[in-house]
Structure formats: structure tokens, C-alpha cells
Amino acid sequence: MKSYTIFALALLGILLCWPVSKSQAQNKKVIAAVHQLMDIPFFSSFDSIGNVMEGAARRVKNDPLLYSETEMNQLQNAYETSAMRFNKVLTSMKMDLLNPKKLKLILNDPKTYSESYQFKLEQADNAYQQEFVQLKAKIDNDKQIDGFSIPLLITILEGTYQVFKYLQEVKREVRKFTEELLDTYLVAPHRVLLWEEL
């Protein structure tokens, strides 16, 4: 009877611990998938674009005597609008990955889905060029360009397909992405800082 009790307790202990270790292993796979996703050149290019934008805005903020209050407000509004457009690309990506219907579309046709994100990025770039860069050049009355280089734009636009193609490769893990995980790894480290955060 004593050996039966010991055996039953040992079996119970194994059964209680097994789901935890299985869950931990699955979580490690999901975290690894997110880290590999962040290694795709799209995200370093997105960061570079953010650095260019933030640097241009910092130069404006650091020289308040060069601009009238009206000009400063116009530049701030143009920058904020541009930063929000780029950040919306990240938040849209996060929401699409959390939406089962959109995730199914992504996994079935990453090429088409990446094209929709290329379009969003081109719109964000055009808005930044037309709203902030042109306004700053007009106010500064100079030829200095705070825009993005052509190779950087090509890298980020081509990188969108790599992102969605990779998601297709790790579809099991992608289905386990949570909002907290995506906020931590996808949105927070890559978002463009807003004016007040500079």
C-alpha cells in the first residue's frame, strides 16, 4: 500500500509539472520567433527612418530662436503627423497579427499583404516629405534635406515582404503572439518618438 501511495504521488507530481514545462517550451519558441522577426532588415530600416525624422525634429527644437512661434507650431504639427503615420504602420501590423482573420490572409498570401504595407509606408514617407521636409526647407530657405536615402526606402519597402514571408514560416508561433508581446518587441522599440518625447 505504501509503494502504491508513493507511486501515485510521483505520478501526480509529474502530471502537474508536465504542462508547465511544455508551456514554458512553447513560450520560448514564441519569444524566439519574435526575436527572429525583429532581426529582419525591415525593422532596422524602420529604426533608421525614425532616427532621420527624430534628428530633424531635434535640430528644430534645439534652435527655437531660429523660428517664430507660428513656424515652430507648424513644424511641430507636421512632424507629429508624420511620426503618427509611421507609428500607425507598426500598430496596424500588431493588430493584424492579433486578428485571426487577417492573420490567415497574411499566412496565405504574404506577397499581397506586404504590398498593402508598402503602400502604407509610401504614404507615410510622402506625408513626411511633403509636410515636414518641404515646410522646413521653405522656412529655413535652404537646400538641406532631412529626407530618407533611396537605398533606405528600397530596403524598408522590400523588407515588408520578408516580414510576412517569415510569419508564414513560423505560423504556429505567430498564432500565439499576444498584444503584450507585440507591444514589447514590435511597437515600443521601433516607434518614432513624438515631439514632446524628443
Secondary structure, DSSP 8 states (H G I E B T S, - for coil): -HHHHHHHHHHHHHHHHHHHHHHHHHHHHHHHHHHHHHTSHHHHHHHHHHHHHHHHHHHHHH-GGGS-HHHHHHHHHHHHHHHHHHHHHHHHHHHHHH-HHHHHHHHH-HHHHHHHHHHHHHHHHHHIIIIIIHHHHHHHTS----S--HHHHHHHHHHHHHHHHHHHHTHHHHTT--HHHHIIIIITTTS---GGG-
